[in-house]
């Protein structure tokens, strides 16, 4: 046997370290290992860090603080597959932390992570790379980066991955990306819809849900809806809706259907295939609030198209929506109300809701949920617009009180639409009177003070609709509602300003309101508006005219003209001419001024004063307030009895007798509490009675005008010769009356020496009382005259010819009763000094 040869083992190279197992319980130590040049160490360290990070968010923050992200970023693109895989796993898990994502954005890691979606990469790498992108896509900046760096295409490809986690992460990332319109268009162009539809068949509900949510976003684009329809997407959606086991997906599926129903073609297809009936039945039968709400929203979206509204009406959608109004869920009630609003554009549906839905909507006005309240108000506003029958139905459902109550609601939309409903109802007089009886003018003051232009506009329109009733105007005045209304005239919003002008025009229908509006500055604002071509409107000029027509004292002082339709009533006073923008003081304010050397204020008041012991309970007007002196009251009381032809002397009222029998101190207390009244002009009342007796029996207007001119001249000092006009000392006479009365306000009946403007005013006052049409014109200085329209006699030899009326100036000074044709030299001379 030969000798055995012993083989010698070569020793390892001197520069190679023997394998060493390191055990570390310190994260910092493992983080340091991420910088090792050895692939095995790197893989092991990444694996350890993945397990550590998976335990909770605090560990992720710790790793961030230890500086683990930067070396991990380098390892994501490492040439060793194992290192690359483990590093990507760490990135995927750590990206769920907001602070980590912030650093990842700064490092611009998206390009490296997108590269890990390549087909040749391991499926685990796909899973965690897509997870990392899904986390990062939550922020807008990262969305843009992923889209611009081409991340959408590999994500769409991974929708067909055999791994459910990869599918889930990819579709979640796509869902975040399509929130931006650019990505939505790209998803369509990259043909992602078939792959997304396949995900609806997944056995994993989370994948199905994310796919539906993605469809819910991208189906807002019409082009996408067409592709979805072409790929039988609606069949997939209705299969989900018909499957009870998928009830957790029904809400999202309905959201997609809602978008699809916006297209008429889709609506017709669903109707033809019976899908619409299924949808309506599904909405009615479901007890899940979110499903009810989304079903109603689907109907709302569909109802924006007129053809769709016809189809929905054919399917008797009204019954379904009324059923949804009765659910216990506020969200479903609000959504159903919104759907009713949309369906109201169809007249047949509007009539149907009037029968079925209005009582339920009225009840919802009292809901504690502000959204429900607003949706109900909007629905009622749409239902009652141009529909008197529906407006009546609201009243029958006892809706007036809750509508007025919601005028103080928190939401502007609620208030604006409640005001609209009330306005719609006011077109019917019985409803208007009923609304007024509920104190609506008190309630409308708050909306008038709103800062929301829509609320302001609708509130002003409501005032315009209700202000035609005197009681409503009185209520608005008492509630201090005129001031905020006048402020709206300043609005820069055209509709607000227009409706405010309209309301002022309506409210200025009586003297008390017109005077108050003038006091608040409405006259000045309207004049300013009418000077601007951009700001004036159809109602601003009418409002100004109406305001002056019902405040004749202001009109005459400002414009120097009263037409035959401007009837002078008791309480009128001629202050003299003032410039535009100057507001007259009230008669009470003028009456308590100290005597001055200004022109006397001429008062017209032939109204018998009324003394009442209950006067303290009467409302005080801005025109007739309380006085500090009771002399005019006492005087008026003594002059109550009048004598007239064929009339017996009037008996003293019972309350006056009671007042006179009281102790003097008690009389003073009661008189102090009485409202201020302008002094009663008994002489003027005599003039009116006498003029009526003398002039009314005359057969022609011309005879009446001549007789009245002679009557007026006789009471005011008689005819005056032209060359002796300067000797007619009427100024001294007026001053003596002022001194006697200790007041600048002079009753016109006390004037026995009157010049042009005194006589013209008296002529107009009496003419208005006895029915003679005439105008009053104030000229320069003390000139004023009356214009009357008379029909001349037919020329000789021609009978039955009706000539147009001619305007004549009435001479009240030189030859009382002389009629001068307007434009003649004689008339021009009379009108000028």
C-alpha positions in Angstrom: 0.0 0.0 0.0 1.3 3.2 -0.8 1.7 6.0 1.6 -1.2 8.3 2.3 -0.4 11.9 1.3 -1.8 14.5 3.8 -3.4 17.5 2.0 -2.5 20.8 3.6 -5.4 23.5 3.9 -4.4 26.9 2.7 -4.9 29.7 5.3 -7.3 32.5 4.3 -5.9 35.7 2.8 -4.6 38.1 5.4 -6.8 41.0 4.3 -10.1 39.1 4.7 -12.0 39.3 8.0 -13.6 36.2 9.4 -17.4 36.1 9.3 -18.9 37.9 12.3 -22.4 37.8 13.6 -23.5 41.2 15.2 -26.5 41.5 17.4 -27.7 45.0 18.1 -30.6 46.4 20.0 -29.9 50.0 19.1 -31.6 51.5 16.1 -28.7 54.0 15.7 -26.3 51.1 15.3 -28.4 49.6 12.5 -28.8 52.9 10.8 -25.0 53.2 10.7 -24.9 49.8 9.0 -26.8 51.4 6.0 -23.6 52.9 4.9 -21.8 49.5 4.8 -20.2 48.5 1.5 -21.3 44.9 2.0 -24.5 43.9 0.3 -25.4 41.3 2.9 -25.0 43.8 5.7 -27.1 46.3 3.8 -29.9 43.8 3.2 -29.9 42.7 6.8 -29.9 46.2 8.1 -32.8 47.2 5.8 -34.8 44.1 6.9 -34.2 45.0 10.5 -35.3 48.6 10.0 -38.4 47.5 8.1 -39.5 45.3 11.1 -38.7 48.2 13.5 -40.7 50.8 11.4 -43.7 48.5 11.1 -44.2 48.6 14.9 -45.6 52.1 14.9 -45.4 55.7 13.9 -43.1 56.7 16.8 -40.4 54.3 15.4 -40.7 56.0 12.0 -40.1 59.3 13.6 -37.1 57.9 15.5 -35.5 56.6 12.3 -36.1 59.9 10.7 -34.3 61.6 13.5 -31.4 59.2 13.2 -31.0 60.1 9.5 -32.1 56.8 8.1 -34.0 58.3 5.1 -31.0 59.6 3.1 -29.0 56.3 3.0 -32.2 54.4 2.3 -33.0 56.6 -0.6 -29.6 55.6 -2.2 -30.3 51.9 -1.5 -33.7 52.0 -3.3 -31.7 52.1 -6.6 -29.0 49.7 -5.4 -27.7 47.2 -8.0 -28.3 44.2 -5.6 -31.9 43.0 -6.0 -32.2 42.0 -2.3 -30.9 45.3 -1.0 -33.1 47.1 -3.5 -36.2 45.1 -2.4 -35.6 45.6 1.3 -34.9 49.3 1.0 -38.1 49.8 -1.1 -40.1 47.9 1.6 -38.8 50.4 4.2 -39.7 53.4 2.0 -43.2 51.9 1.5 -43.9 51.6 5.2 -42.2 54.8 6.3 -44.0 57.0 3.8 -47.2 56.8 5.8 -45.7 59.4 8.2 -46.2 63.0 7.3 -42.8 64.2 8.4 -41.1 61.4 6.4 -43.1 62.4 3.3 -42.0 66.0 3.7 -38.3 64.9 3.6 -39.0 62.5 0.7 -40.4 65.4 -1.3 -37.3 67.5 -0.6 -35.1 64.6 -1.7 -37.3 64.2 -4.9 -37.5 60.4 -4.5 -40.5 59.9 -6.8 -38.4 59.2 -9.9 -36.5 56.5 -8.1 -39.6 54.9 -6.7 -41.4 55.0 -10.1 -38.4 53.1 -11.6 -39.2 50.3 -9.1 -42.5 49.7 -10.9 -40.7 48.3 -13.9 -41.9 44.9 -15.1 -38.6 43.2 -14.3 -38.8 44.1 -10.7 -39.9 41.7 -8.0 -43.6 41.7 -7.1 -42.7 42.7 -3.5 -40.9 45.7 -4.9 -44.0 46.5 -6.9 -46.1 46.3 -3.8 -44.1 48.6 -1.6 -43.1 51.1 -4.4 -46.8 51.5 -5.2 -47.6 51.8 -1.5 -45.0 54.6 -1.2 -46.5 56.5 -4.1 -50.0 56.0 -2.8 -48.9 57.7 0.5 -47.1 60.5 -1.3 -49.9 61.2 -3.8 -52.0 62.6 -0.9 -50.2 65.9 -1.3 -50.7 68.1 -4.3 -46.9 68.7 -4.9 -46.3 64.9 -5.1 -49.3 64.4 -7.4 -47.6 66.8 -9.9 -44.2 65.1 -9.5 -45.6 61.6 -10.1 -47.6 62.8 -13.1 -44.8 64.8 -14.7 -42.3 61.9 -14.1 -44.5 59.4 -15.9 -45.8 57.5 -12.9 -49.3 57.0 -14.2 -48.6 54.6 -17.0 -46.8 51.9 -14.8 -49.4 52.3 -12.1 -52.2 51.6 -14.7 -50.2 48.5 -15.9 -50.0 47.2 -12.3 -53.8 47.3 -12.1 -53.6 43.9 -13.9 -51.0 42.5 -11.4 -51.7 39.0 -10.0 -51.0 40.4 -6.5 -54.0 42.0 -4.8 -51.8 44.3 -2.7 -50.2 45.7 -5.8 -53.7 46.2 -7.3 -54.9 47.9 -4.1 -51.9 50.3 -3.8 -51.9 51.1 -7.5 -55.6 52.0 -7.7 -55.3 54.0 -4.5 -52.5 56.0 -5.9 -54.5 56.5 -9.1 -57.5 57.7 -7.1 -55.4 60.4 -5.5 -53.8 61.4 -8.8 -57.1 61.8 -10.6 -58.2 64.6 -8.2 -56.3 66.7 -10.7 -57.9 67.2 -14.1 -54.7 66.5 -16.0 -54.4 63.0 -14.6 -58.1 62.4 -15.3 -57.6 63.1 -19.0 -54.4 60.9 -19.0 -56.2 58.0 -17.4 -58.7 58.1 -20.2 -56.0 58.4 -22.9 -54.0 55.5 -21.4 -57.1 53.3 -21.6 -57.3 52.6 -17.9 -61.1 52.2 -17.8 -61.2 48.5 -18.8 -58.6 47.6 -16.1 -60.5 49.6 -13.5 -63.8 47.9 -14.5 -62.0 44.5 -14.0 -61.2 45.6 -10.4 -65.0 45.8 -9.7 -65.0 42.0 -10.0 -62.2 41.6 -7.3 -62.9 39.4 -4.4 -61.4 42.0 -2.1 -63.9 44.7 -1.1 -61.2 47.3 -0.5 -60.0 47.0 -4.1 -63.6 47.3 -5.4 -64.2 50.3 -3.2 -61.1 52.2 -4.4 -62.0 51.4 -8.0 -65.5 52.8 -7.5 -64.1 55.9 -5.8 -61.8 56.4 -8.8 -64.8 56.1 -11.2 -66.7 58.6 -9.0 -64.0 61.2 -9.8 -63.2 60.4 -13.4 -66.8 60.0 -14.5 -67.3 63.7 -13.9 -65.9 64.1 -17.4 -68.3 63.5 -20.2 -65.7 61.7 -22.4 -65.0 59.2 -19.7 -68.7 58.5 -19.2 -69.0 57.7 -22.9 -66.1 55.2 -22.7 -67.6 53.8 -19.5 -70.9 53.3 -21.3 -69.2 51.7 -24.3 -67.4 49.2 -22.0 -70.7 48.2 -20.4 -69.7 49.9 -17.2 -73.3 50.5 -16.2 -73.9 46.8 -16.2 -71.1 46.3 -13.6 -72.5 49.2 -11.5 -76.0 47.8 -11.5 -74.8 44.3 -10.6 -73.2 45.8 -7.5 -76.4 47.7 -6.6 -78.4 44.5 -7.1 -76.2 42.4 -4.8 -77.1 42.7 -1.1 -73.7 41.4 -0.1 -72.1 44.5 -1.7 -74.2 47.0 0.4 -71.0 48.6 1.6 -70.2 49.5 -2.0 -73.7 50.8 -2.9 -73.0 54.4 -1.8 -70.0 54.8 -4.1 -71.7 52.9 -6.9 -74.6 55.3 -6.7 -72.2 58.3 -6.9 -70.8 56.9 -10.2 -74.4 56.3 -11.5 -75.3 59.8 -10.6 -72.5 61.2 -12.8 -73.6 58.9 -15.7 -77.2 60.0 -15.5 -76.2 63.5 -16.5 -76.0 62.3 -20.1 -79.3 62.0 -21.9 -78.0 58.9 -23.9 -77.1 57.2 -20.7 -80.4 58.0 -19.2 -82.3 56.7 -22.1 -80.2 53.5 -22.1 -80.9 53.0 -18.4 -84.6 53.5 -18.9 -84.7 51.1 -21.8 -82.9 48.4 -19.9 -85.1 48.8 -16.9 -82.2 50.2 -14.8 -84.0 53.4 -13.9 -87.0 51.6 -12.4 -84.5 49.5 -10.4 -82.7 52.7 -9.2 -86.0 54.4 -8.1 -87.1 51.2 -6.3 -83.6 50.9 -4.8 -83.8 54.4 -3.4 -87.3 53.9 -2.0 -86.7 50.5 -0.4 -83.2 51.1 1.1 -83.0 52.0 4.8 -79.3 53.1 4.6 -79.2 56.9 4.9 -76.1 57.3 2.7 -77.7 55.3 0.0 -80.9 57.3 0.2 -78.9 60.5 0.0 -76.8 59.4 -2.9 -79.8 58.2 -4.8 -81.4 61.6 -4.4 -78.2 63.2 -5.5 -78.1 61.0 -8.6 -81.6 62.2 -9.5 -80.6 65.8 -8.9 -77.7 65.6 -11.3 -79.8 63.9 -13.9 -82.6 66.5 -13.5 -80.3 69.4 -14.7 -81.0 68.3 -18.3 -84.6 69.0 -19.6 -84.8 65.6 -21.5 -83.7 63.8 -18.4 -86.5 65.6 -16.4 -89.0 64.3 -18.9 -87.7 60.7 -18.5 -87.7 61.0 -14.7 -91.2 62.3 -14.7 -92.3 59.3 -16.8 -90.8 57.1 -14.2 -92.9 58.9 -11.5 -89.8 60.0 -9.7 -91.8 62.5 -7.7 -93.2 59.7 -5.5 -89.7 58.5 -4.7 -88.5 61.9 -3.7 -91.5 62.6 -1.5 -90.9 59.3 0.2 -87.3 60.3 0.9 -88.5 63.5 2.5 -90.0 61.4 5.2 -86.9 59.5 6.1 -85.2 59.9 9.5 -81.9 61.1 8.0 -81.2 64.8 7.6 -78.8 64.2 4.7 -81.4 62.2 2.8 -84.0 64.9 3.4 -81.7 67.7 2.2 -80.7 65.7 -0.9 -84.4 64.9 -1.7 -85.3 68.6 -1.3 -82.5 69.5 -3.7 -83.7 67.0 -6.2 -87.2 68.4 -6.0 -85.7 71.9 -6.7 -84.1 70.5 -9.9 -87.2 68.7 -11.0 -89.3 71.8 -10.6 -88.1 73.0 -14.0 -90.5 70.4 -15.4 -94.0 71.9 -15.1 -95.7 68.6 -14.8 -93.4 67.7 -11.9 -93.9 71.1 -10.3 -97.7 70.4 -10.3 -97.2 66.9 -8.9 -95.0 68.2 -6.0 -97.6 70.8 -5.2 -100.1 68.0 -4.4 -97.6 65.6 -2.7 -94.5 67.4 -1.4 -95.3 70.9 -0.2 -96.7 69.8 3.3 -93.6 67.8 4.0 -91.3 70.6 2.8 -93.2 73.1 5.1 -92.5 70.8 8.0 -88.8 70.7 7.2 -88.6 74.5 7.6 -88.8 73.8 11.3 -86.0 71.3 11.3 -83.1 71.9 13.7 -80.7 71.0 10.9 -79.7 74.2 9.0 -78.9 72.3 5.7 -82.3 70.7 5.7 -84.0 74.0 6.4 -82.1 75.7 3.5 -82.8 72.9 1.1 -86.5 73.0 1.9 -86.7 76.8 1.5 -85.0 76.5 -1.9 -87.4 73.8 -3.0 -90.4 75.9 -1.9 -89.0 78.9 -3.7 -88.8 77.0 -6.9 -92.2 75.3 -6.5 -94.0 78.6 -5.9 -92.3 80.6 -8.7 -94.9 81.3 -11.4 -97.3 78.8 -9.7 -100.3 80.4 -7.8 -101.7 76.9 -7.0 -98.4 75.9 -5.3 -98.3 79.2 -3.4 -101.8 78.5 -2.2 -100.8 75.0 -1.2 -98.0 76.5 1.0 -100.6 78.6 2.8 -102.9 75.6 3.2 -100.1 73.7 4.7 -99.7 76.5 7.3 -96.4 77.5 5.9 -96.6 81.3 6.4 -95.5 81.3 10.0 -92.5 78.9 9.6 -91.5 80.9 6.5 -91.5 84.2 8.5 -89.6 82.4 11.3 -86.8 81.3 9.0 -86.2 84.9 8.0 -83.9 85.0 11.0 -82.2 81.7 10.1 -78.4 81.3 10.3 -77.8 80.5 6.6 -78.2 83.3 4.0 -79.6 80.8 1.4 -82.4 79.9 3.8 -83.3 83.5 4.4 -83.2 84.6 0.8 -85.3 81.7 -0.4 -87.9 82.1 2.4 -88.2 85.7 1.3 -88.7 84.5 -2.3 -91.5 82.2 -1.3 -93.3 85.0 0.6 -92.9 87.2 -2.4 -94.3 84.6 -4.7 -97.3 84.2 -2.4 -98.1 88.0 -2.3 -99.4 87.9 -5.9 -102.7 86.7 -4.4 -104.4 89.3 -2.2 -105.8 86.9 0.4 -102.4 85.4 0.9 -100.8 88.8 1.1 -103.1 89.9 3.8 -102.6 86.7 5.7 -98.8 87.1 5.5 -99.1 90.7 6.6 -101.2 89.7 9.6 -98.3 87.5 10.8 -96.0 90.5 11.4 -93.8 89.9 8.3 -92.6 93.5 8.2 -91.1 93.2 11.6 -89.3 90.0 10.5 -88.0 91.5 7.2 -86.0 94.2 8.9 -83.2 91.8 9.9 -82.7 90.5 6.3 -82.7 94.1 5.1 -79.6 94.6 7.4 -77.8 91.5 6.0 -74.4 91.9 4.5 -75.2 89.2 1.8 -76.3 90.8 -1.5 -78.7 88.0 -2.3 -80.5 88.3 1.0 -80.6 92.1 0.6 -82.1 91.8 -2.9 -84.8 89.3 -1.9 -85.7 91.1 1.3 -86.1 94.4 -0.7 -88.3 92.6 -3.2 -90.5 91.2 -0.4 -91.0 94.8 0.9 -91.9 95.9 -2.6 -94.5 93.1 -2.9 -96.0 93.8 0.5 -95.7 97.6 0.7 -98.8 98.2 -1.4 -100.9 97.8 1.8 -101.1 100.8 4.1 -100.9 98.6 7.2 -97.8 96.9 6.0 -96.1 100.3 5.4 -97.1 101.4 8.9 -95.7 98.3 10.4 -92.4 98.7 8.5 -92.2 102.3 9.7 -92.8 101.3 13.3 -90.3 98.5 13.1 -87.6 101.0 11.9 -87.4 99.2 8.6 -87.2 102.2 6.4 -83.6 103.1 7.4 -82.0 99.8 6.3 -84.1 100.0 3.1 -82.7 103.5 2.3 -79.2 102.3 3.0 -79.6 99.6 0.3 -80.0 102.4 -2.3 -76.2 102.9 -1.9 -75.5 99.3 -2.9 -73.0 98.7 -5.7 -74.9 95.5 -6.6 -77.3 96.4 -9.5 -80.1 93.9 -8.4 -80.0 95.1 -4.8 -80.2 98.7 -5.8 -82.9 98.0 -8.3 -85.1 96.2 -5.8 -84.5 98.8 -3.1 -85.6 101.5 -5.6 -88.7 99.4 -6.3 -89.5 99.0 -2.6 -89.0 102.7 -2.0 -91.3 103.5 -4.9 -94.0 101.3 -3.4 -93.6 102.4 0.2 -93.7 106.1 -0.8 -97.4 105.7 -1.6 -98.5 107.6 1.5 -97.4 110.9 2.9 -96.2 109.7 6.3 -93.9 107.1 4.8 -92.7 109.4 2.0 -91.8 112.1 4.5 -89.9 109.6 6.6 -88.0 108.3 3.6 -87.1 111.9 2.7 -85.9 112.5 6.3 -83.7 109.4 6.0 -82.1 110.8 2.8 -83.8 108.7 0.2 -84.5 111.7 -2.0 -80.8 112.8 -2.2 -79.6 109.2 -3.0 -82.2 108.7 -5.7 -81.3 112.1 -7.3 -77.7 111.0 -7.3 -78.6 107.6 -8.8 -80.6 109.1 -11.6 -77.7 111.4 -12.6 -75.6 108.2 -13.3 -76.3 106.4 -16.5 -74.7 103.3 -15.0 -76.6 103.2 -11.7 -80.1 104.4 -12.6 -82.7 101.8 -13.3 -86.4 101.3 -14.2 -87.5 102.1 -10.7 -85.1 104.8 -9.5 -86.9 107.5 -11.5 -90.3 106.2 -10.5 -89.2 106.1 -6.9 -88.0 109.7 -6.9 -91.3 110.9 -8.6 -93.4 108.9 -6.1 -91.5 110.2 -3.2 -92.1 113.8 -4.2 -95.7 113.2 -5.2 -96.4 112.0 -1.7 -94.4 114.7 0.0 -95.7 117.7 -1.8 -94.2 120.3 0.6 -90.7 119.0 -0.4 -91.6 118.7 -4.1 -92.9 122.2 -4.3 -90.0 123.7 -2.5 -87.5 121.7 -4.5 -89.1 121.6 -8.0 -91.3 124.7 -7.8 -94.2 122.8 -9.5 -97.3 120.9 -8.5 -99.3 119.2 -11.3 -103.1 118.9 -11.3 -102.7 115.4 -10.0 -100.8 116.6 -7.0 -103.7 117.3 -4.6 -102.7 119.5 -1.7 -104.0 118.1 1.6 -104.0 119.4 5.1 -100.5 119.6 6.6 -99.0 121.0 3.4 -96.7 124.0 3.9 -94.8 126.3 1.5 -91.3 126.7 2.8 -90.0 128.6 -0.2 -87.6 127.4 -2.8 -84.6 125.2 -1.7 -81.8 123.7 -3.6 -81.8 119.9 -4.5 -80.4 117.9 -1.6 -81.7 120.2 1.1 -84.2 118.4 3.4 -87.1 120.3 4.8 -87.5 120.4 8.6 -90.8 119.0 9.8 -93.7 121.3 10.4 -93.3 120.8 14.2 -89.6 121.6 14.1 -90.3 124.8 12.1 -93.2 125.8 14.4 -91.0 125.8 17.6 -88.2 127.9 16.0 -87.6 131.4 17.3 -88.9 134.2 15.1 -86.5 135.0 12.3 -86.3 137.3 9.3 -86.6 134.5 6.8 -89.6 134.1 4.5 -92.8 133.0 6.4 -93.8 129.4 6.0 -97.4 129.2 4.7 -99.5 126.4 6.2 -102.5 124.7 4.8 -104.6 123.0 7.4 -108.4 123.1 7.4 -108.7 119.8 9.3 -110.6 120.0 12.6 -108.3 118.9 15.5 -109.3 115.8 17.4 -108.8 115.8 21.1 -108.9 112.4 22.7 -108.1 111.3 26.2 -106.5 108.1 24.8 -104.3 110.0 22.5 -101.2 108.9 24.5 -101.8 105.4 23.1 -101.8 106.5 19.5 -98.7 106.0 17.4 -96.6 109.1 16.8 -95.7 110.0 13.2 -92.6 111.9 12.2 -94.8 114.6 10.7 -97.1 115.1 13.7 -95.1 114.7 16.8 -95.6 115.9 20.4 -95.3 119.6 21.1 -93.9 121.4 24.1 -96.8 123.8 24.1 -100.5 123.0 24.3 -101.7 126.4 23.1 -102.5 125.2 19.6 -104.5 122.2 21.0 -106.5 124.4 23.3 -107.1 126.9 20.4 -108.1 124.1 18.1 -110.5 122.8 20.7 -112.3 126.1 21.1 -112.6 126.4 17.3 -114.1 123.0 16.7 -117.7 124.2 16.0 -118.4 125.3 12.5 -121.4 126.8 10.7 -122.3 125.7 7.3 -125.3 126.0 4.9 -128.0 123.5 5.8 -126.0 122.2 8.7 -126.7 122.4 12.4 -124.0 123.6 14.8 -121.9 120.6 15.9 -122.0 119.6 19.5 -118.8 119.5 21.5 -117.3 116.0 21.8 -117.9 114.2 25.0 -114.1 113.9 25.7 -113.7 117.7 25.3 -116.4 118.3 27.9 -114.6 115.8 30.2 -111.3 117.6 29.6 -112.8 121.0 30.5 -114.3 119.7 33.8 -110.9 118.4 35.0 -108.6 120.3 37.3 -106.2 122.6 35.4 -103.1 120.7 36.5 -104.6 117.4 35.2 -105.6 119.1 32.0 -102.0 120.3 31.5 -100.7 116.7 32.0 -103.1 115.2 29.5 -102.5 118.0 26.9 -98.8 117.4 27.3 -99.2 113.8 26.4 -101.3 114.5 23.3 -99.6 114.3 19.9 -98.5 117.6 18.3 -101.0 118.9 15.8 -100.6 121.8 13.3 -102.8 124.8 14.2 -106.3 124.5 12.8 -107.1 127.2 10.2 -110.8 127.8 10.7 -110.8 130.7 8.1 -109.5 128.4 5.4 -112.3 125.9 6.2 -114.7 128.8 5.8 -113.2 129.7 2.5 -113.6 126.1 1.2 -117.2 125.9 2.4 -118.1 129.2 0.9 -116.3 128.5 -2.4 -118.1 125.2 -2.7 -121.4 126.9 -2.2 -120.7 129.7 -4.7 -118.7 127.9 -7.4 -119.9 124.4 -7.7 -123.3 125.3 -9.1 -121.7 127.0 -12.1 -122.1 124.9 -15.2 -118.7 125.3 -17.1 -115.1 124.9 -15.9 -114.2 128.2 -17.3 -116.9 129.9 -15.2 -115.7 128.1 -12.1 -112.1 129.1 -12.7 -113.0 132.8 -13.2 -115.3 132.8 -10.1 -112.6 131.1 -8.0 -110.0 133.6 -9.1 -112.2 136.5 -8.1 -113.0 134.7 -4.8 -109.3 134.2 -4.0 -108.3 137.8 -5.0 -111.2 139.2 -2.8 -109.8 137.2 0.3 -106.2 138.3 -0.4 -106.6 142.1 -0.7 -108.5 142.5 -4.0 -107.2 143.6 -7.4 -103.9 145.6 -7.5 -103.0 148.1 -10.1 -99.8 147.2 -11.9 -98.1 150.5 -11.3 -99.1 150.4 -7.6 -97.9 146.9 -6.9 -94.9 148.3 -4.9 -97.4 150.1 -2.6 -99.1 146.9 -1.7 -97.4 146.3 1.7 -98.0 142.5 2.0 -94.6 142.0 3.6 -95.5 144.1 6.6 -98.8 142.4 6.9 -97.1 138.9 7.0 -94.6 140.1 9.6 -97.4 141.4 11.8 -99.1 137.9 11.7 -95.8 136.2 12.6 -95.3 138.6 15.5 -98.9 138.0 16.6 -98.5 134.2 16.5 -94.9 134.2 17.9 -94.2 131.7 15.1 -92.7 131.6 11.6 -95.5 129.3 10.4 -98.5 131.3 9.2 -101.9 129.7 8.4 -102.9 130.8 4.9 -106.4 131.8 6.1 -104.9 134.6 8.3 -103.3 136.3 5.2 -105.5 139.2 4.1 -102.9 140.9 1.9 -101.4 138.2 -0.3 -99.1 138.5 -3.2 -98.6 136.2 -6.2 -97.4 133.1 -4.4 -100.0 133.4 -1.6 -102.9 133.8 -4.0 -101.7 131.0 -6.3 -101.4 128.6 -3.4 -104.9 129.5 -2.1 -106.3 129.0 -5.6 -104.7 125.6 -5.9 -105.9 124.5 -2.4 -109.5 125.4 -3.0 -109.5 124.1 -6.5 -108.2 120.7 -5.3 -111.0 120.6 -2.7 -113.8 121.4 -5.1 -112.5 119.4 -8.1 -111.1 122.0 -10.5 -107.9 120.7 -12.1 -105.0 123.1 -12.0 -101.3 123.2 -11.5 -99.2 125.5 -9.3 -95.9 126.9 -10.6 -93.4 128.9 -8.6 -91.4 131.5 -10.6 -88.6 133.8 -9.6 -88.7 135.8 -6.4 -92.3 136.1 -5.2 -94.0 135.2 -8.5 -96.2 132.1 -8.7 -99.2 131.3 -10.9 -101.8 128.7 -11.7 -102.2 126.9 -15.0 -105.6 125.4 -16.1 -106.6 123.5 -19.2 -109.8 124.7 -20.9 -111.4 123.7 -24.1 -112.2 126.8 -26.4 -115.6 127.2 -28.0 -116.0 125.9 -31.5 -115.5 128.5 -34.3 -118.7 130.2 -35.5 -120.7 128.2 -38.0 -119.1 124.9 -36.9 -120.9 122.7 -34.4 -119.8 119.5 -32.7 -116.1 120.2 -33.3 -114.1 119.1 -30.2 -110.9 121.1 -29.9 -107.9 120.1 -27.9 -107.6 121.8 -24.5 -105.5 124.9 -24.2 -103.3 125.9 -21.2 -104.2 129.2 -19.6 -102.6 131.3 -16.9 -105.0 132.6 -14.3 -104.7 136.3 -13.3 -105.2 136.6 -9.5 -103.6 140.0 -9.0 -104.4 142.7 -11.7 -107.6 141.5 -13.3 -108.8 138.6 -11.2 -110.4 136.0 -13.4 -108.7 137.1 -16.6 -107.4 134.0 -18.5 -104.1 134.4 -20.4 -103.1 131.8 -23.0 -99.8 130.2 -22.1 -97.0 131.7 -24.2 -98.8 135.0 -24.9 -97.1 138.3 -24.2 -99.7 139.0 -21.5 -99.0 135.7 -19.8 -95.2 136.2 -20.0 -95.5 139.6 -18.4 -97.6 138.2 -15.6 -95.0 135.5 -14.9 -92.1 137.9 -14.7 -91.2 141.0 -12.7 
